[in-house]
């Protein structure tokens, strides 16, 4: 299935709910602090190496969802003075949820309770900030179906997936703030700032 081995499928088939996928991504995949982008692993390599940054962990979550019948959808979150982020998104009972891999506690799982994608994205706003305490989320893409790139074997490739990372930058992105809103944002509350960094992996 999808070019995965029986062993790889066995691992992913055990992750038979979005909650189990998130737990696996959090607990079984070490956070990859190669912040200069030295790797861009496929889900196969993340499973094998048991390490991944937000892009790599997000793709693994998408692959796991797909094995359980969900379309392989990803949303790209665009930030200013900060790293971008991707989340694997899914629908249950007509509402959107998400799975994410992040060094920040607040940028991970979302229960499927959001009526539309913008509502889901906005749930990340107060938790998306840079080391200076600036709220940095600005734009998001519509869900993109990665099955479009099955011919390029995004789930199993041994080479880095820089081409896919670069492609997501080219998707139309939708602003969540007007310029006046962005100019008048307050800095992060110190307690929420520290809470989001609990368990952070440092270099």
C-alpha positions in Angstrom: 0.0 0.0 0.0 1.4 3.4 -1.1 4.8 1.7 -1.5 5.2 1.1 2.2 6.7 -2.2 3.5 4.6 -4.6 5.6 6.6 -3.5 8.7 6.0 0.2 8.0 2.3 -0.4 7.4 2.1 -2.4 10.7 3.3 0.6 12.6 1.0 3.0 11.0 -2.1 0.7 11.2 -1.7 0.6 14.9 -2.1 4.3 15.0 -5.9 4.0 14.3 -7.0 7.4 15.5 -5.8 11.0 15.1 -5.0 11.0 18.9 -2.8 7.9 18.6 -1.0 9.5 15.6 -0.3 12.6 17.6 0.9 10.6 20.6 3.3 8.7 18.4 4.6 11.8 16.7 5.2 13.4 20.1 6.6 10.5 22.0 8.2 8.1 19.5 9.7 10.7 17.1 12.5 12.8 18.6 12.4 16.5 17.7 14.9 17.3 15.0 16.7 20.6 15.8 18.4 21.0 12.5 16.9 24.4 12.2 19.0 25.3 9.1 17.1 22.7 7.2 19.8 20.0 6.8 17.2 17.3 6.2 13.7 17.0 4.7 12.9 13.4 5.3 10.0 11.4 3.8 7.6 9.5 6.2 9.6 6.3 5.5 12.8 7.9 6.7 11.2 9.5 9.7 9.8 6.1 10.7 13.3 4.5 10.3 15.3 7.3 11.9 12.7 8.1 14.6 13.5 11.8 14.3 11.8 14.7 12.6 11.2 18.5 12.7 7.8 20.0 12.1 7.7 19.4 8.3 9.0 15.8 8.6 6.6 15.0 11.5 3.7 16.6 9.8 4.2 14.5 6.7 4.4 11.3 8.8 1.1 12.3 10.4 -0.4 12.8 6.9 0.8 9.4 5.8 -0.6 7.7 8.9 -4.0 9.4 8.4 -4.0 8.2 4.8 -3.4 4.6 5.8 -6.7 4.9 7.8 -8.7 6.2 4.9 -8.3 10.0 5.4 -7.3 12.1 2.3 -3.6 13.2 2.7 -4.2 16.8 3.5 -1.7 19.4 4.7 -2.1 23.1 5.6 0.9 25.4 5.5 1.0 28.2 8.1 3.1 31.2 7.2 4.8 33.4 9.8 6.8 36.6 10.0 10.2 36.7 11.8 9.6 33.1 12.6 9.6 29.6 11.0 6.6 28.5 9.0 4.8 25.4 10.2 2.7 22.6 8.6 -0.1 20.6 10.1 -1.8 17.4 8.9 -5.6 18.2 8.8 -8.6 15.8 8.9 -12.3 16.0 9.2 -14.6 14.0 11.5 -18.3 14.5 11.7 -18.1 17.5 9.4 -15.5 19.4 11.5 -11.8 20.0 11.1 -8.9 18.9 13.4 -5.1 18.8 13.0 -2.0 16.9 14.0 1.4 18.6 14.2 5.0 18.1 15.3 6.5 21.2 17.0 9.1 22.3 19.5 6.3 24.5 20.9 3.6 22.8 23.0 0.7 24.8 21.6 1.3 24.1 17.9 0.4 20.4 17.9 -3.0 18.6 18.2 -6.4 20.1 17.6 -9.6 18.3 18.3 -12.0 18.0 15.3 -14.4 20.7 16.5 -13.6 23.5 14.0 -16.3 24.4 11.4 -13.9 25.5 8.8 -10.1 25.7 8.1 -9.8 29.4 9.0 -11.4 28.7 12.4 -8.9 25.8 12.9 -5.9 28.0 11.9 -7.0 30.8 14.2 -6.8 28.4 17.2 -3.1 28.5 16.7 -2.7 32.2 16.7 -2.1 32.9 20.4 0.3 30.0 20.6 2.4 30.9 17.5 5.2 33.2 18.6 8.9 33.7 18.1 11.7 33.8 20.7 11.1 37.6 21.1 7.5 37.0 22.2 6.0 38.4 19.0 2.8 36.7 17.8 4.0 35.7 14.3 1.3 33.8 12.4 0.1 35.7 9.4 -1.2 33.5 6.6 -2.4 30.0 5.8 -3.0 27.8 2.8 -6.1 25.9 2.0 -5.7 22.1 2.6 -3.5 20.6 -0.1 -3.9 17.0 -1.1 -0.5 15.3 -1.3 -1.8 12.5 -3.5 -1.0 14.9 -6.3 2.6 13.9 -5.8 2.2 10.2 -5.4 4.2 9.7 -8.7 7.2 11.4 -6.9 6.8 8.9 -4.0 6.6 11.5 -1.2 5.8 8.9 1.3 8.8 6.6 0.7 11.5 8.7 -1.0 15.1 8.2 0.1 16.1 11.6 -1.1 15.2 14.8 0.8 11.8 16.4 -0.1 13.0 19.9 -0.6 10.9 20.1 -3.8 7.8 19.5 -1.7 8.8 22.0 0.9 9.4 24.6 -1.8 6.1 23.8 -3.5 4.0 24.6 -0.4 5.5 28.1 -0.5 3.9 28.6 -3.9 0.4 27.8 -2.8 -2.1 30.7 -2.4 -2.0 31.9 1.2 -4.7 33.8 2.9 -4.1 36.6 5.4 -5.6 36.4 8.9 -4.8 40.0 9.9 -5.1 43.4 8.3 -2.0 45.6 8.5 -3.4 47.8 11.3 -4.2 44.6 13.3 -0.6 43.4 12.9 0.8 46.7 13.9 -1.1 46.8 17.2 -0.6 43.2 18.4 0.5 42.9 22.0 3.5 40.8 23.1 3.0 37.3 24.5 1.8 37.0 28.1 4.8 35.7 30.0 3.0 32.7 31.4 1.7 31.5 28.1 5.1 32.1 26.6 6.7 29.9 29.1 4.0 27.3 29.0 4.5 26.9 25.2 8.2 26.1 25.8 7.7 23.3 28.3 9.6 20.3 27.1 11.4 22.3 24.4 14.4 20.6 22.8 17.4 23.0 22.8 20.5 22.7 20.7 
